[in-house]
Amino acid sequence: MAKSTDVHDLLTAYQKQARKIPAKGVYASKQRQIEVQAAHTRKVMRQRRRSVGKSNKRGGRFTAEMRVALICDMNFWALVCRSNRQQMIKD
């Protein structure tokens, strides 16, 4: 049975995402910084895919951070649709 996401986990994940500040690295260029960050992201995602069992066909865990990102994304698109609808009514 899957572990239910705790409300506290969602809150802490949301707070972490809200105050995330990009790190100031000592890279030769912005391009190099992007390469290093992309490599790190690939490594983390590969580890997450390998750590799940065979029952998970998508190959990823639905963590609290991912759930918060999904909620933020849904809120954004709801705002866009709402503003579009209001604009259509005015016209």
TORTI-433752 format. One record per atom (N, C-alpha, C, CB): residue in one letter; atom name; x, y, z. Coordinates in pm, whole numbers, plus 50000, padded with zeros to 5 digits. Glycine has a CB too. Layout:
% residues N
   r    a      px      py      pz
   A   CA       X       Y       Z
...
//
This chain:
% residues 91
   r    a      px      py      pz
   M    N   50085   49882   50000
   M   CA   50000   50000   50000
   M    C   50089   50124   50000
   M   CB   49904   50000   50122
   A    N   50052   50224   49926
   A   CA   50133   50345   49913
   A    C   50121   50431   50039
   A   CB   50091   50427   49789
   K    N   50228   50500   50070
   K   CA   50229   50589   50186
   K    C   50155   50717   50149
   K   CB   50375   50621   50231
   S    N   50059   50755   50229
   S   CA   49985   50877   50200
   S    C   50073   50998   50232
   S   CB   49852   50883   50280
   T    N   50061   51101   50153
   T   CA   50142   51221   50173
   T    C   50086   51301   50288
   T   CB   50147   51307   50045
   D    N   50173   51334   50381
   D   CA   50133   51410   50498
   D    C   50119   51557   50460
   D   CB   50235   51391   50612
   V    N   50026   51626   50525
   V   CA   50007   51768   50497
   V    C   50132   51847   50533
   V   CB   49886   51823   50576
   H    N   50200   51805   50640
   H   CA   50324   51872   50680
   H    C   50431   51860   50572
   H   CB   50376   51815   50813
   D    N   50441   51741   50509
   D   CA   50537   51723   50400
   D    C   50506   51818   50284
   D   CB   50535   51577   50350
   L    N   50377   51831   50251
   L   CA   50339   51922   50144
   L    C   50375   52067   50179
   L   CB   50189   51911   50116
   L    N   50351   52105   50304
   L   CA   50380   52242   50345
   L    C   50529   52271   50338
   L   CB   50328   52267   50486
   T    N   50612   52179   50392
   T   CA   50756   52203   50390
   T    C   50809   52203   50247
   T   CB   50830   52096   50473
   A    N   50757   52116   50162
   A   CA   50801   52114   50023
   A    C   50762   52244   49952
   A   CB   50740   51994   49949
   Y    N   50642   52294   49981
   Y   CA   50599   52420   49921
   Y    C   50687   52536   49967
   Y   CB   50452   52449   49955
   Q    N   50719   52537   50097
   Q   CA   50803   52645   50149
   Q    C   50944   52638   50091
   Q   CB   50810   52638   50302
   K    N   50998   52517   50074
   K   CA   51130   52503   50014
   K    C   51129   52556   49871
   K   CB   51175   52355   50015
   Q    N   51024   52523   49796
   Q   CA   51016   52564   49657
   Q    C   50997   52716   49647
   Q   CB   50902   52491   49585
   A    N   50921   52773   49739
   A   CA   50891   52915   49734
   A    C   51015   53001   49759
   A   CB   50783   52950   49835
   R    N   51106   52955   49846
   R   CA   51222   53037   49879
   R    C   51351   52983   49820
   R   CB   51236   53050   50028
   K    N   51339   52908   49713
   K   CA   51458   52853   49649
   K    C   51533   52964   49578
   K   CB   51420   52740   49551
   I    N   51659   52982   49615
   I   CA   51743   53086   49555
   I    C   51852   53016   49475
   I   CB   51805   53180   49664
   P    N   51874   53057   49352
   P   CA   51978   52991   49273
   P    C   52116   53010   49337
   P   CB   51979   53045   49130
   A    N   52191   52903   49341
   A   CA   52324   52908   49401
   A    C   52420   52984   49311
   A   CB   52377   52765   49428
   K    N   52513   53053   49375
   K   CA   52616   53125   49299
   K    C   52737   53035   49291
   K   CB   52651   53263   49365
   G    N   52758   52976   49176
   G   CA   52869   52883   49158
   G    C   52990   52951   49097
   G   CB   52825   52767   49071
   V    N   53102   52880   49105
   V   CA   53226   52932   49049
   V    C   53253   52857   48918
   V   CB   53346   52916   49149
   Y    N   53172   52886   48818
   Y   CA   53187   52821   48689
   Y    C   53248   52918   48590
   Y   CB   53051   52769   48638
   A    N   53311   52863   48488
   A   CA   53375   52948   48388
   A    C   53273   53028   48308
   A   CB   53460   52863   48293
   S    N   53157   52970   48287
   S   CA   53054   53040   48210
   S    C   52917   52992   48254
   S   CB   53074   53019   48058
   K    N   52817   53064   48210
   K   CA   52679   53025   48238
   K    C   52647   52890   48173
   K   CB   52581   53133   48188
   Q    N   52702   52868   48054
   Q   CA   52680   52742   47983
   Q    C   52731   52624   48064
   Q   CB   52747   52745   47845
   R    N   52850   52639   48123
   R   CA   52909   52531   48204
   R    C   52824   52505   48328
   R   CB   53054   52567   48246
   Q    N   52772   52610   48388
   Q   CA   52685   52594   48504
   Q    C   52560   52515   48467
   Q   CB   52647   52732   48563
   I    N   52503   52546   48352
   I   CA   52383   52474   48306
   I    C   52415   52327   48281
   I   CB   52327   52539   48178
   E    N   52531   52299   48222
   E   CA   52572   52160   48197
   E    C   52586   52082   48327
   E   CB   52704   52156   48120
   V    N   52651   52142   48427
   V   CA   52673   52074   48554
   V    C   52540   52048   48624
   V   CB   52766   52157   48646
   Q    N   52451   52147   48624
   Q   CA   52321   52130   48688
   Q    C   52238   52024   48617
   Q   CB   52246   52262   48691
   A    N   52245   52020   48485
   A   CA   52170   51919   48409
   A    C   52224   51780   48438
   A   CB   52177   51949   48258
   A    N   52357   51767   48448
   A   CA   52416   51637   48479
   A    C   52374   51591   48618
   A   CB   52570   51644   48470
   H    N   52371   51683   48712
   H   CA   52328   51647   48848
   H    C   52182   51603   48849
   H   CB   52349   51766   48944
   T    N   52098   51675   48775
   T   CA   51957   51639   48768
   T    C   51939   51501   48706
   T   CB   51878   51744   48688
   R    N   52013   51473   48598
   R   CA   52006   51340   48537
   R    C   52047   51231   48635
   R   CB   52094   51333   48412
   K    N   52153   51257   48711
   K   CA   52201   51159   48809
   K    C   52095   51131   48915
   K   CB   52332   51208   48875
   V    N   52035   51238   48967
   V   CA   51933   51222   49071
   V    C   51812   51146   49017
   V   CB   51889   51359   49125
   M    N   51767   51181   48896
   M   CA   51651   51114   48838
   M    C   51681   50967   48810
   M   CB   51608   51184   48709
   R    N   51802   50936   48765
   R   CA   51841   50797   48741
   R    C   51839   50718   48872
   R   CB   51981   50790   48676
   Q    N   51890   50779   48979
   Q   CA   51889   50710   49108
   Q    C   51747   50685   49155
   Q   CB   51965   50792   49213
   R    N   51660   50783   49135
   R   CA   51520   50765   49177
   R    C   51453   50655   49096
   R   CB   51442   50895   49163
   R    N   51482   50651   48965
   R   CA   51421   50547   48881
   R    C   51469   50409   48923
   R   CB   51453   50571   48733
   R    N   51597   50398   48955
   R   CA   51652   50267   48990
   R    C   51609   50222   49128
   R   CB   51803   50270   48982
   S    N   51571   50316   49214
   S   CA   51538   50278   49351
   S    C   51395   50229   49366
   S   CB   51561   50395   49443
   V    N   51312   50247   49264
   V   CA   51174   50202   49276
   V    C   51164   50055   49236
   V   CB   51080   50289   49188
   G    N   51058   49993   49280
   G   CA   51039   49852   49251
   G    C   50983   49829   49112
   G   CB   50948   49790   49353
   K    N   50961   49702   49079
   K   CA   50912   49667   48946
   K    C   50766   49704   48926
   K   CB   50931   49519   48920
   S    N   50695   49727   49037
   S   CA   50553   49757   49025
   S    C   50529   49897   48971
   S   CB   50484   49741   49159
   N    N   50630   49983   48982
   N   CA   50614   50120   48935
   N    C   50659   50129   48790
   N   CB   50694   50220   49024
   K    N   50565   50131   48699
   K   CA   50598   50127   48556
   K    C   50650   50261   48505
   K   CB   50477   50086   48475
   R    N   50608   50371   48567
   R   CA   50652   50502   48520
   R    C   50798   50528   48556
   R   CB   50564   50611   48578
   G    N   50849   50461   48656
   G   CA   50989   50478   48692
   G    C   51018   50603   48770
   G   CB   51072   50477   48570
   G    N   50928   50647   48853
   G   CA   50953   50766   48934
   G    C   50862   50768   49054
   G   CB   50934   50893   48852
   R    N   50907   50831   49158
   R   CA   50826   50843   49278
   R    C   50751   50975   49276
   R   CB   50911   50831   49405
   F    N   50630   50973   49325
   F   CA   50550   51094   49333
   F    C   50576   51155   49470
   F   CB   50397   51065   49311
   T    N   50685   51229   49482
   T   CA   50726   51285   49610
   T    C   50642   51408   49644
   T   CB   50875   51321   49609
   A    N   50660   51456   49766
   A   CA   50587   51576   49808
   A    C   50625   51696   49723
   A   CB   50614   51606   49956
   E    N   50754   51704   49684
   E   CA   50798   51815   49600
   E    C   50727   51812   49465
   E   CB   50951   51811   49581
   M    N   50716   51692   49408
   M   CA   50650   51678   49278
   M    C   50502   51713   49290
   M   CB   50668   51536   49222
   R    N   50441   51671   49400
   R   CA   50299   51700   49421
   R    C   50276   51851   49433
   R   CB   50247   51627   49547
   V    N   50366   51919   49507
   V   CA   50354   52065   49522
   V    C   50373   52133   49388
   V   CB   50457   52117   49624
   A    N   50471   52087   49310
   A   CA   50494   52146   49178
   A    C   50371   52128   49089
   A   CB   50618   52083   49111
   L    N   50308   52012   49098
   L   CA   50186   51986   49020
   L    C   50073   52080   49062
   L   CB   50142   51840   49035
   I    N   50058   52099   49194
   I   CA   49954   52189   49245
   I    C   49980   52332   49198
   I   CB   49947   52183   49399
   C    N   50107   52377   49206
   C   CA   50142   52512   49161
   C    C   50114   52527   49011
   C   CB   50290   52543   49191
   D    N   50147   52424   48935
   D   CA   50123   52428   48791
   D    C   49973   52435   48761
   D   CB   50186   52305   48723
   M    N   49895   52356   48834
   M   CA   49750   52359   48813
   M    C   49692   52495   48850
   M   CB   49682   52248   48896
   N    N   49744   52556   48958
   N   CA   49698   52690   48996
   N    C   49730   52792   48888
   N   CB   49761   52732   49129
   F    N   49849   52780   48829
   F   CA   49889   52872   48723
   F    C   49794   52860   48604
   F   CB   50033   52844   48678
   W    N   49767   52737   48560
   W   CA   49681   52719   48443
   W    C   49537   52758   48473
   W   CB   49687   52574   48394
   A    N   49494   52740   48598
   A   CA   49360   52785   48636
   A    C   49351   52937   48627
   A   CB   49324   52737   48778
   L    N   49458   53005   48669
   L   CA   49462   53150   48660
   L    C   49458   53197   48515
   L   CB   49587   53205   48730
   V    N   49534   53130   48429
   V   CA   49536   53166   48286
   V    C   49397   53147   48225
   V   CB   49640   53081   48210
   C    N   49336   53032   48251
   C   CA   49203   53003   48195
   C    C   49100   53102   48247
   C   CB   49159   52859   48228
   R    N   49109   53135   48377
   R   CA   49014   53228   48436
   R    C   49027   53367   48372
   R   CB   49035   53237   48588
   S    N   49151   53413   48356
   S   CA   49170   53546   48296
   S    C   49125   53548   48150
   S   CB   49318   53589   48307
   N    N   49150   53438   48078
   N   CA   49104   53430   47939
   N    C   48951   53434   47931
   N   CB   49156   53301   47873
   R    N   48888   53362   48022
   R   CA   48742   53358   48024
   R    C   48685   53497   48054
   R   CB   48691   53256   48127
   Q    N   48745   53567   48152
   Q   CA   48698   53701   48187
   Q    C   48721   53798   48072
   Q   CB   48768   53751   48314
   Q    N   48831   53781   48002
   Q   CA   48860   53867   47887
   Q    C   48758   53845   47775
   Q   CB   49003   53840   47834
   M    N   48719   53719   47755
   M   CA   48620   53688   47651
   M    C   48484   53749   47686
   M   CB   48607   53536   47633
   I    N   48449   53749   47815
   I   CA   48321   53805   47858
   I    C   48318   53956   47834
   I   CB   48294   53773   48007
   K    N   48432   54024   47860
   K   CA   48439   54169   47842
   K    C   48427   54207   47695
   K   CB   48569   54223   47899
   D    N   48481   54124   47608
   D   CA   48479   54155   47463
   D    C   48347   54124   47403
   D   CB   48587   54079   47390
//
